[in-house]
């Protein structure tokens, strides 16, 4: 749910301050490098407002994330005003988004410093912009809302949240044990057989692999407030799951969120950091470039009928088939409430 705050020329007005940027200087520097921003320059990006609880000792806070990396929080005095709307958007299966301006100091090596500002309207205007996308039920979800945020696998998160090495090791060991339990249950090793001398006149017989154990997809796809995962993130998570289940095709997870993909990869022993890498702005940009190129070719095909219609059909068919078959996905793989 995108929010806008512009002037008469429709340029964004970045007058909303963000607190605690210093906790996330590593994240901001990484984002600046990823956006090819030089020291002393500023760049803009879409930011997501995530309502979280039990955050740095605060009962509730609104984290500001860019490309799934936290860059600060809304000031305490603004949390009360935005809390209900942020929770309502989460309850509707979405998040509030605004344009952010990130600035970094001119000397990154000596004493790195950064500032973040948002083009955030006032609460009344914000509600008016998204009122068609939320319901009274969504607004009532604020009662009893809880959303603790844990990203133990990210060194930046551990540093920002004060997780000790011992706590990190205990958490990582716990996840590792769960992953090992999954692999053990899947019984990928062949059952032992009696030794039979090799017969040079016969072809070796391939032994059937053990059937994979049932996976609790309902648990792995438990709804959460994180954004919808990209095609690349879902593809990686699905590939890790399929390989761990015995090189089979894993179920489609078209509606999976970023956190759900992390859960899947972690449970099957994959590299969770790959999920964040595959959600980069560069990959998103390349995807849109590909779609634009395909659209141009499809239009050329329409303009050169009848031969060009074959080209158009070849381009459109995979997308049509994908979205048509996606309609048949059922819980927990279908649309999430």
Buried (B, 14 or more C-beta within 10 A) or exposed (E): BEBBBEEEEEEBBBEBBBBBBEBBBBBBBBBBEBBEBEEEEBBBBEBBBBBBEEBEEEEBBBBBBBBBBBBBBBEEEBBEBBBBBBBBBBBBBBBBBBBBBBBBBEEBEEEBBBBBBBBBBEBEEBBEBBEEEBEEEBBEBBEEBEBEBEBBBBEBBBEBBEBEEEEBEEBEEEBEEEBEEBBEEBBBEEEEEEEEEEEEEEEEEEEEBEEBBEBEBEEBBBBBBBBBBBEBBBBBBBBBBBBBBBEEEBBBBBBBBBBBBBBBBBBBBBEBEBBBEBBBBEBBEEEEEEEEEBEEBBEEBEEEEEEBEEBBEEBBEEEEEEEEEBEEBEEBBBEBE
